[in-house]
Amino acid sequence: MALKVFNLILLLGFVTSSLQSPGGEVADALVHEKGRCVSYGFSEDNTHYNVYNGPPKMLTDKTAIHQLEDFCPTFRNTAVCCDATQIDTFVTKMQMGAELLKACASCWSNFRMILCQQMCSPDQSTFMEVLEQYTVPGQELAARAFRTSITKEYATKLFDSCSEVQAFGTSALGMIVNDLSDDLLYRQLLKELGDNTSRAPYYTEYYVGNAQNKLITPLKADVLTHCWEPSLEGELACTCDDCSESCRQEELVTAPPPTAPFKILGLDGIAAIMGALYVMLAFLIGLHCGIRWFLNSRRGDDLASVDSRSTSASSISDLKRGLVKSLRNKMITKGHSIDSLISNAFHVWSSICCNHPAKCMIASIIGVMICTSGLVFFTITTDPVKLWSSKNSVARQQKEFFDNNFTPFYRTTQIVIKAKEGIQDFEHRIASVHKKVKFGAVLSHEVLSEALHLQNTVANITAEVEGRHVTLQDVCYKPLAPDNNNCAIMSPLQWFQNKQENLDLVKRERGYLDHIYFCARKNLSPLDSANIGIPCLGVFGGPAITNLVYGGYDGEVYEGAESIILTLPLNNHVTNNTLALAWEKEFLKYMKEYSNDKLSVSFSAERAIEDEITESSFQDLYTVFISYLLMFLYVSLTLGKLQLACSSNMIQAKSVVGLSGVIIVLCSVACSLGIFSFLGWEATLIVIEVVPFLVLAVGVDNIYILVQALQKDPPKSVSQVPQQISIVFGRIGPSMLLSACCETVAFSLGAMSSMPAVRNFSLYAALAVFVNFLLQCTAFLSVITWDLKRQMSGKYDCFCCLGNQDSERSSNRKGVVSVVIEKYWAP
């Protein structure tokens, strides 16, 4: 905001600079009448305007004609008192400052009007006169100062039309007019517009009221528009925010009446519907129970009438209890029949897999390869917005609308600097306020010098992207480009134009601290002439705003700041930020290695959070690897029957089975990732970190259940291995199915969450658990079949070509683990 105010000051100061007190007697002896100018074009030394009292001239330069029509439409197709060079300079400055007051079209139109009148009006001499002139080489006269006469009504309406214009949450003119308590605010405005004397081609004294020269007719307010009126160029009037009078002029829009709440018979509609459903459900349950009781009673009466003469009341009661027991048994029998159906299905399926283990394994591998081929489309998102914000949330939708229709907010890179212990606060006498002021240690000369060196070093950091060198200039925000291509680094060192010689400058016993004190309160000042004679404006053409460059101060005691802040805004884009990301990476790399004896620094970049998430997540991959390794060792040791004889242990070991179980878990996770990648879903690092642990814990349980069941009911011979596995699997298969279905449904319910990270995790986990169950019913059955045949043949685990003929006797012994649990742990 302050930057745009500064641009306007530059603009108006360049075209006109105002002095509240006359600079002397009127120096000209010009003719003041309509159709005459007082100036035309720049002097030969290019520092002031030529004095010219002739008639206005028609423009011949087409570019200048178009520019004048755009910015001064009043003078369309008219001879004017300005040339192409003046117009081009004028338009350039206008473009820099337009954004501040353009929020209110009539305000901006009025400001343009007064500037256009002074520079190009064909009747210049009727309201302007030369105050001071001099002779330049070539015997031409040039003007150093002019006087412009305007009526009081003109001055007040000019100010009033812009007095309420808001720029980024504050008064636009409040940044120009220092003293808003003055009753004659228009005088303050005219005075502030003339502060930039070192940049203006001439001075202008605004004379309000009747001119001393009787030949001068002051500009009148009939050329101005009220803030509630459309501008002369047909632009819309100011909004209610920028002009309170517009609120009265605009037709009030009444909000639509609130929607009546949904009610049924005077009750809340949802509550009424839920209550009705509850009552209806309770009624149906009661009706069902009543009918069942009635039928049972009738059946008991029928049975009693068969032999009423020999049946007592107690025998009827016994018959009723027998009937209820019979019905219960039928229900249990029906449940058993469903269980038997599922068991038979698992028995048949496992029989097919165990009799054709190679084909089953090949089919499983092909299925896994097809699913995991989707990993070529695998992408990971670490953007916190995409992770934790629902796509349907209002905030997310509004942000995406803003980003797509405008541009995303700047990528912020910051360095916070504090002085290290040992550097103390100090006092310095400020001549402008005639008192000693206490300064924070961070504002000491040695700290600021080191901070300046750090800032300049960071500004020169270079990254490389596809063979291209990327510097800060390529990615930074440049508010005044292309006229000024310096980056808008927000730093107190901008008050010294990022130069060490300016920081070291001393004039009239006033130094950098006096300049800091002044600039902290006058960010927009183009020249600190009272102290060391350099501007407060930064090299990028704008101000370093005090509350953005200081930290840890109380109220307006800026000098007590505990830290200074260097902010580097980078351009942000919706899709491609490759260059900015590369530069930020090099910035973070440099700052992590930076150290200084005088500075304590903290830093951040836009990508820092995502980098930390990624780095911490990939560090956890080692934990995942170690956990899988330990689980493999545990499963290998505990699945088999550990015995004292080493040769028996080699046969009873289940390391291949354990490794296969772990590999199946990994394959199920990979299949889940691949399938969702096919569907275009982005994965999160949470999925990669947590889901493998989860599926490992679930999958290993089923491995133990199957292997332990086979150890308790082993086959009698090698030929009976497929048959025995199918029998055992038919018995435990329903339990595995029920467990897998419950886990899959439980995780799937998590997909109801609107939070993307939770929803993605739930879906990935649900699919991984279910795929793990499918692989255990196919690939793992093949592994079990081969391993049990190896064990029955007395072959060693992992070395199936070697074996021991005494395997049958050793296989019937209980393992050490089983003995310890049965004899010592369980009791």
N, C-alpha and C positions, 0 to 999 in steps of 0.2 A: 504494500500500500504506500509506504513512504517513498519507495522508489518511483512510483508513478506520480506522486506529488512533486518530487524533485524534477521529473521530466517536464511537468507543466511549468514549474518555475523557470527552468532553463528556456523553455519555449517563449514564455511571455517576457522574460528578462532579455532574451536575444532580440526580440522585436521592439520592445519598449522597456525602458527603465525609468522609474518614476522618482521624482524628488519632491518632497513636500514643501520645501522652501525654495523660492526663486534663486536661480544662480546668478542673477544680475539683471540689468536692463535688457530689453529686447534689442537684439543686435542687428536685426534685418531691416531693410528698407524696401520690403517686397510689396507687391500689389496683392491685396487680399480681396478677391472676388471669385465668383463661381467660374469654373472652367480654368483654374490655374493651380499649379502645383507649388510646393515649397521644397521638394527634393525629388531626385530621380536617379536611381542607380548608385553603385558604390564609387567612392573616390578612387583616384589612381593608386593611392597607397593602401587601398582595400581595407581601411579601418573605420571609415565613416561614410555617411551618405552625401552625395553631391547636393549642393544648393541649386535648385532649379525652379524658376518662377514662370516658366512657360506653360503652354497648354498641355494637357495629357496626350499620350501617344497610344496608338493602336499596337497591340502585340502582333508579332509576325511568327514567333516561335510556336509551333503547334503544341509542343509539350507544355509550354508555359500557359497557353490558352486553356488546355484541358485542366491543368492544375488549378488555375484561377477559377474556372467554372465550378470545380469540385469544392473548393474551400471558401471561395467568395462569390457565390452565385449572384449576388446583387450586381456585380460588375460584368455580367455576361454580355458579350458583344458591345463592350463600351471601351472607349479610350481611358487609360489609367495612368497614374503617376508612379508606376513601378515597372522595372524591366524584368527580363527572364531570370537573371541571376538572383535578384531579390526574391522573386516568387519561388524559385527552386529552394533557396535557403529557408524561406518561410515554411514551405510545405514539409520539408524534412523535419524541422523542429515541431511542427504541428503534429506530425505522425507520432513523435515520441510521447507527447503529452496528452493525446486525445483520450486515452482510455480512462483517465481519472474522472473527467466531467462528462464523458459521453453517456453515462448512466442516465443523465437528464438532458434530453435533446435540446430543450429551449435554453438551458444554462450554457451548454456548449456552443449553441448558435450565437448567443449574446456575446460570449467571449471572442468567438471568431469575428463577430461583427466589429467590435471596437478595434481589433488588430487590423482587420482588412481596411477599415476606414482610415486609420493612421498611415498605413503603408501605401495603399493604392487608390484611395478615393480621388476621382477627377476634380473634386472640389476641396482638395487638401487645404488650400490657402484660406478657406473661410473659417476654419476652426483650429489651424495650426500656425505657429510662427517660430522663427529661428531665435534661440536665445544666445547661442555662441557659435561663431564661425571662424574659419581660418583658411589661409591660402595654401594650396598644395602645389607641387611641381606641375607646370603647365598653366599656371595662373588661374586655376579653377578654385572655386570656393567650396569648402566642405563644412558640414555642420557637426558640432560636438554636442549640441543640446537643442531640444525643441520644447515648446510648450503646447499642450493640447487642452483646449477649453471644453468642458462638458457641463451640462446643467446638473444641479443637485439631484433632480429627479432621475436623470440618467445614471448617476453614480449609485444612488440607493437601489434603483431597480436592477442594475447590473449585479449588485451584491445580493439582493433579496432573491433573485432568480436562481442563485447557486448556494444560498446559505444553508439549505437543508439537504443538499446532495450528500449521499452516503457513499463512501468508498471503503469497501472491505470492513464494514462494521463501525466506522467512525466518520466524523464530519470531514469532507474533503477540504473545505476552506479552513478548517481548524488546524490543518497541518501547515497552512500558509500564513494565516493570521495568528500571531503569537498571543495578542491580548484581545480576547473575545469579550472582555468586560467594557471596552470602550463604547460609548454611545454612538460615535460616528464610525461604525465598523467599516464603511466603504473607504474611509481615509486610511485605515489600517491595511486594508487590502491593497490599495494603490501603493502604499509605502512598501509593503512586503514584496510586491511585484518588482520593485526597483532595487532590491537588495543586491542583485547579481550584477553590480556595476562593472566588474572586470570583464564580463563576457558580452556586454551589449555594444552594438555599433554606435549608439548614441544614447544620451540621456533624454528623458521626457518628463517634464513637470506637468502633472495633471492639475489644471486650475479649475476648481469647482465653483461655479457661479458665473456672474457676468464678467466678461473679460475686461482687462484694463484697456486693451486696444479696442476702440470703438468699431474698428473694421472687422473684428472677429465675432462670429456668431457661434456660441457653444452648441455642441452636439446635443440633440434632444432625444428624449426617451421614446419617442413614437416609433423608433426603429427596433425597439426591443419587444420581446414577447414574455408574457407571464409564464411561470413554471408550469401552470396548468393548461397552457395553450400549446398546440402543435408548433413546431419551429417554422421559420419562413420557408425552409426547404421541404416542408410537408412531412417531417419526421413526427412520430407520435409524441404526445405530451409526456411529461415526467410522471412516474408512478407515485402512488401514495407514500411510499417509503422515502422518496427523495423530495417530495413537495406536499406539505400538509394541505395546501389549498386544493390539490388534486383529489384528496379524499372527499372534499365537499362537492367537487365538480363531477366526480364519477358517480354513476348510478350504482346505488348500493345493491349488492347481490346477496340475497337472503339464502342462508343455508337451507337445504331440504330438510323437512321435518324428520326427526329420528325415526327409524323403523320401529314399529310397535313390537314389543316382545311377543314371542310365540306362546300363546296360552290356549288351554282347553278347559272350558267351564270355570274360568277364572284362575286356574292353576297353571304353574309352569308346564309348558307343553312337553318338554323332554321328560320331566319328572312324572307327568301324568301317563305318558306312554310306557315308561319303564315300570311304573306301578301297576298298570293294567296287565302288562305282560307277566309280571310276577304273580299277580292274583290268578291269571289264567293258567299259568304253569302249576301253581299250587292246587287249583281246582282240578286239573287233569290228573295230577298225581293222586289227589284224594279220591277222585272218581275211579281211577284204576285200582287203587287199594280196596275201595268199597266193592267193586265188581268182583275182584278176586276173592274177597272174604265171603260175598254172597254165594258165589259158585261153589266155594269149598263147603259152605254150610249146607247147600242143597245136596251136594254129593254125599256128605255125611248122613243127611236124612235119608237119602235113597238107599244107602248101604244099611242103615238101621232098619228100614222097613222090610228088607229081605227076610230077616229072621227076628222080627220084633218080639216074638213070644219068648225067645231064648236069649235075647241080647239085652244086657243090662246097660245102665247109663255109663258105667265105667268102661265097658267094652266099646261103646260108640266113641268115647273120648280117645281110646287107644287107636281106633280106626282112623280118626281125624289126624292124630299125630303120625300114623303110618302113611297117610295120604300126603301130608306136607313133606315128610321125609322122602317119599317117592318122587315128588316134584323137584325137590332139591337135588336128588341124585340124578334126575334127568338133565337138569341144568349143568351139573358138574360133568355128566357124560358128554353133553354137547360141547362144553369147553374143551374136554379131552379130545373130542373128535377134531376140533380146529387145530389143537396142538399136534395131534397125530398127522393131520394133513400137511402142516408146515414141516414136521419132522421127516415125513416121507419125501417131501420135495427136496429137502436138504440131503437126505440119504441118496436119492437118485442123482442129484447134481454132483455130490462129492464122489459118488461111484464113477461117474463119467470122467471127472478130473483126475482121480487117482489111477484109473486104468489107462489114461492117456496123458500122463504128466507132461511129456514134451510138447504135445500140441497145445495143451492148456497154457503152458508157460510162454510159448511163442505167441499165442493169441493175446495174452496179457501184456507182453512186451510191445506188440503192435499197437494195442489200445493206448498204452502209456505214451508211446512215441507220437501217436496222433494228437493226443490231448496236450502234450508238452510242446508240440510244434507251435502252439499259439504264443510261446514265450518270445518269438521273434517280434511280436507286437507289444511286448511287456514294457510298461512305463511306470515310474514311481513318482508320486507327487509328495513334495515336502513343504508346499505352500501352506502356511497355517490357516489362511482363509479357506482354502479348499478342504482342509482337513477337519476343521471344527465348525464351519458355518454352513448351514443348510442352503441348498440352491433356491429353496422356496422362501427363505427368510426375507423380510422386507429390506433389511440393511444390505444383504448380499445383492438383491435385485437392484436397489438404488445405486450401489457402488458400481455394478456392471453397466448400468445405464449411463452413469456419469463417465466411466472410463471409455466406453465405446463411442459416446457422442461428443466427448471433449477429449481430454487426455488424462491418464492417471496422474495422481499427485507425484511430485518429485521424489526421486530416490534419495534418501537423506544419508549422508556420510558425515559423521561428527567426531571431533576430538575434544575432550574436556581436559583442560590443563590446570593443575594446581601446583603451587610451590612446595618443594620438599621441606621437611623439617630442618630447621637451622636457618632458614630465611624468614626474617621477622617482618611484621607490619611496621610501617614507618610513617612519619609526618613530613609534610612539605607545605611551604607557604604559597598559597595561590594569590597572585597579585591582583587578579580581577575582583576577588571578593575580600581581599585584605585580611585574610586569616589563615591559620594553619589547618590543613585538612589531613586526616589520617587515611592512608592508602593501604590496601591489602598487599600482602607479600607477593601475590601473583602479578602485581603491577610494577614491581621493581624492574629496573633497567636490564639487569642480567637475565631475569626470567623472560621478559618480553623479547629480548634479543634471541634467546634460545627458541622461544615459541615462533618467532619470525623465520628462523632457519628451518624449523620443522615444517611450517606451513609451506614455504617455498620448495622444500624437498618433496613434500607430498604432491604439490602441484606439478612436479616434474616426473612423477612416477609413470612408467611406460609399461604397458602390457602388449602381448602379441596374440593376434587372432588370425589364423589362417595366413600367416606370413605378413600380416599388416601390423604396424606399430600403432597402438592405441594410447593416446595421452588424455589427460583431463580435458584438454580443449575439445576433444572429439565427443565427449559425452556430457559435459557440464551444461548448466543452464546459463544462457547469455541473454539477459533481458533486453539489451539494446542492440543486439545484432541486427543487421550487418554493420551498423555504424560503429559499434564498439564490440569487439569480439573477445573481451576479457570475461572470465568466469565470475559469476556472482558468489564469491566466497564471503560468507558473513563472518567477519572477524574484527576485533578492535584494531588489528594491525592495518586494516584498510584505512583507518584515519591517518596513517602514515604512508599510504599508497604502497604498502608492502616493501618499503625501502629502508635499509639500515641507516643510510645517511639522513633520512628524515627523522628517524627515531633518535639519532644523535644530535639533531639540530638544536642550537641554543641561540636565541636572539634577545638582547636587552635583558639578560639574566632570566629569561623565561625559556623553559624547555619542554620536554615531552609530557611531563605531568600536567603542566598548564594547558597543553593542547588536549590531553585526555579529558581533563575536567570540562573544557569548553565543548568538545565534540560529543561527550556523553549527553549533553543537554541541547546541542544544536547539530543533530545528525545531518541535516540538510544544508548546512552552511558551506558555500562554495569556497570560502576563504576565511581563515582564522587570522585576520590581519592584526588583531590585538596581541597575539602571542608570537608564534614562530612563522607566521605567514604562509602556511600551506593549507590546502582544503581539508575539510572533514570527509568529503565524498571519496568513495573508493575508486579504484582504477576501473571498475566495471561500470562506472557512471551513476551509481546509486549510493544510498547511505548504508552504513553498518548500524543497524538499529540496536539501541543500548540493551534492551531487555532480551535480545537474542544473542548477544556476545558476552554478557556478564552472567555470573551465577553466584548464588549465595550472598546476596546483599539485602539490606533492609530498606523498604520503602523506596525513596529516591536517593539514598546514600550510595550511589553507584561505586564510589571509590573504595568502599569497604568490601568489595566483591572477593569471595574466596576462590573463584575460578574464572577462567575465560574459556569461551566456547568457540571453536572453529567449525563452521557448518558449510559443507560443500554440497549444494543441491545438484543432482544429476537428472538429466532428462529421462522420463519414464515412458514406456510404450506398452500397449496392451499385449502384443505378441512377442516381438523380438527385442530383447535387451541384451543381446550377446556381448556387445562392446562394453556396456556398462558393467555387466557381470564380470567380464575379464579384468577390467580396471579395478573393480572392488576387490577382486581376489588378490591382486598384487598389492593393493592398499593394506588389506588385512595381514598379508604376509609380512610386509615391511613393519607395520605397527607392532606385530607380535615379537619382532626381533629388536624393536627400538628400546633404548634405555638412555637415561640422561641423569647427570648428577644433580641437576637443579629442578627438573620437571617430573611431576607425577602425572601420568597420562592415562586416561580411559578413552576407549574408542568404540565405534560401532559403524556398521554399514548395512545397507538394506538387505543384503544377502546373508548377514551374519547369523540370523536365527535359523534359516534353512541349512546353513553350513553346519551349525552345531547339532541340529537334529540328525543330519546325514552322518556326521562324524561319530556321534555317540552311538548311532544305530549300527554302523559298520564295525565299531569296536565290540559290540555285543555279538557279532558273528563268531568271534573266538569262543565266547561262552557257549553258544549254540553247538559249535564243533566239539568242545570238550564234553558237554552234557551228552551228546550222542555217543561219543567214544566211551564214556563211563557207563552209559546205559547198555551199550553193546557188550562191554566186559561183564557187567552184572548179569545180563540175560544169558550170556554164554556160560557163565559159571553156575548159575542157579537152575537153568533148565535141565541140565544133565544130572546124572546120579554120581556125585563126587564120591570116590572110594579111595581107600588107602593104596591100592595097587595102581601104579602109574599106567600100565598097559590097559587096565580096565577104564581108567579115566579117559584115555585117548579114544576109546570106543564109545563111552557114554557121554562124552562132551557134545555140546550143541552149539558150537561157535558158528558154524555155517548157518544153522537155523536162526540164531540170534542176529547175525549180520543180515540175513535175508529179511528178517522182520524189520530191522532198522531201515534197510534200503526201501522196503515197501512203504514205510511211513514217509520217507523223503519223496518217493514217487507220487504218493497221494497228494502231498503238498504241491509238488511241481504240476501235477495234473490240474489241481484247483487253480493255480496261477495261470496256467496255459488256457484253460477254458474261459476264464473271465477276461484274459487278454484278447482272445478271439472276439469277445463281445464288446471290446473297446473300453473296459473298465480300467481305471488307474489304480494301481496297488499303492499301499502305504508301507512304510518301514515297520509299522506296528505288526502288519500281517507277517512279514518276513521274520520278525523277532519272536512273536508269541505263538503263531499257529503251529510251527514245527514242534515246540514243547508240548503243546496241547494234544496234537495228534499222536505224538510219541507216547504220552501217558495213556491215552485211550487204546492205542493199537497194541501196546505191550501186554495189557490186561488180557486181551483175546488170545494172544500167543501163549501165555501161561495156561489159560483155561484149556486150550486144545492140547498142548503138549502134556500137561499133567493128567488129563483124562486118558490119553493114550498110554501113559506110563502105568496108570492104575489098571488098565484093561488092554494089555499088549497082545499083539497077534501071536499065534503059536508057531507060525513059519513065515518064510518070505513070501510065499504064494498067497497067504491070507492077509498081507498088508493092505491092499486096496479095499478089501471087504471090511476089515476091521476099522480102518479110518472112516469109511462111509457110515458104519454103524455109530461110531463115537460122534462123528460130526452131525449125523442126523439127530443125536440126542442133545448136543449143546448148541446146534445151529439156531434154534428158535430164541435162545437166550441172547446170543450174539446179535441176531436181527433186532430183537426188542431194544437192546442197549443202543445199537447204532441208530435206530429210528428215533429213539427218545433224544439222543444227543444231537442228531441232525435237526429235529424239530425245535429243540431248545435254542440252538444257535440261530436257526432261521428266524425265530421270533425277534432276535436282536436287530434284524433288518427293518423292523418297524420304526427304529430310531431315525430321527431326521438328521442326526449328526453324521456326516459322511464317514468319518474315521471309524465310528462304532458300527455303522451299517456295513461297510466294506469288510471289516474284520469278521463280523458275524456270518456273512455270506461265504467268505473264503473258508472259514473254519467249518461251517456246515458241509460244504461240498467236499472238503478234504477228509472229514470224518467218514462220509458216506463212501467216497472212493477208496479209502483205506479198508473199509469193510468188504467192498467188492474184490479188492486185490487179495485179501485174506481168504476169500472164498474161491479164489482161482489160483493165483501164482503161489500163495503160501501152501496150499494143499499139495501142489506139485513138489515143493521143497520138502514138506513133511514126508511125502511118499518116498522120495529118493533117500532122505536121511534115515527113515525107519528101515528101509531095505538094507542100507549100508550097515546099520547097527545090528540087524538080524544076521547079516553075513559075517560079522566080526571084523569089519574094516574100521580103520582109524578115521577120526574126524579130521577133515582138511587133507588127509593123505589116504584117499579111498583105495589106492592100489596096494596098500599095506594093511596087515590085519593080524588077528590072534584067534587061533582055532578054539580057544577056551572061552569064547564070547558068550555062549549060551548059558554057561554056569554063572558067569559074572553078571549077566543082565538081569538075573532074578534076584540079585541082592539089592537091599535098600541103600540109597545114597546116604552120605554123611549128614546132609541137611535134613533129610526126612527123619533120620534117627534122632538128631538133636531136638527137632521140633516135637516128635512123638513122645520121647522119653523125658526131656528136660524142660522145654519151653511151655508146651501145652499144659502139663500137669500144674 
